[in-house]
Amino acid sequence: MNEIDLHGTGLFDAKLKIIESTTRAYNSDWNGLVFIHGYHGGTAIRDYIRSKHFVQDLASEGLNIPMKLDTSKPGSTSIIFP
């Protein structure tokens, strides 16, 4: 899976990058993405990816992307497209 490193990215810019990357990955027939967000410097990005707001933001862009989240690692979240 491709990795997107979000270290040092503010929440607003991270949201844009997350939505853009997810859309591109899904449309490119990738099997998923790994977002590296860390957890020692704050959890805002991690919390966003793991929240319903992420799915709602995708829907507001007209995207209904089926996905599963792997949250087993504290510093990253994997998105898997079935």
N, C-alpha and C positions, 0 to 999 in steps of 0.2 A: 504494500500500500504506500502511496505517496505521503510524505510528511510535509506539513505546513507549520513552520516555527513562528509562533506569535509572541515570543519573548520580547519585551520592550515596546510592545504595541499598545497604544491606548485602546480603551473599550470601543469607542466609536469606530476607529479605523479597523480594529479587529473584527467587528461585526460585518463591515463591508467586505473584508478579505474572506471571512468565513462563508458568507453567502455566495460570493463570487466563486470561491474555490469549490464549494459543494455543488453548485450548478454546473461548473465546468467538468468536474469529475463525473457527475452523474450522466451528463450528455456525452462524455467520452467513453462510456462503458467501462470505467474503472470499477473495481470491486469495493472501493471505499477510500477513506482518507484518515490520516492520524493528525490531529491538531495538538501540537506541543504548546502548552500554555503555562507550565510550571505551577507551583502552588506555594512557594515560600514568599513570593513578593505580592501576594494577593490572589483572590479567587474569582474576581469579577468575570474574567473571560471564561474560565472553567464553568462557572455557574450559568453563564449565558448559553453555552453550547449544550449544557445538560438540562436546560429549562424548556418549558412550552413556548417561551418567547421566540426561541430560535425557529421552531416549527411554524409559529405564527408569522414570523418575518418571511420565511420561505413562501408561505401561502399567499402573503400580501404581494409577493413578486410573481404570483401565478404558478408557483411550483408546488406540486404535491408529490414529494419524493419519498418513497418508502425506504426506511432505514432502521437499523438497529444501532444502539450505542454500546460501546464497550468502555465502561468506566472503572475497570479493574486497576488501572495505574493512576496514582494521584496527580502526576504531572502531565498527563495527556488524556485525550478522549479520542477514541476511534469511532468513525462512522462507517458502518458496513451496509452496502446496498445488497438486498437479497436477490 
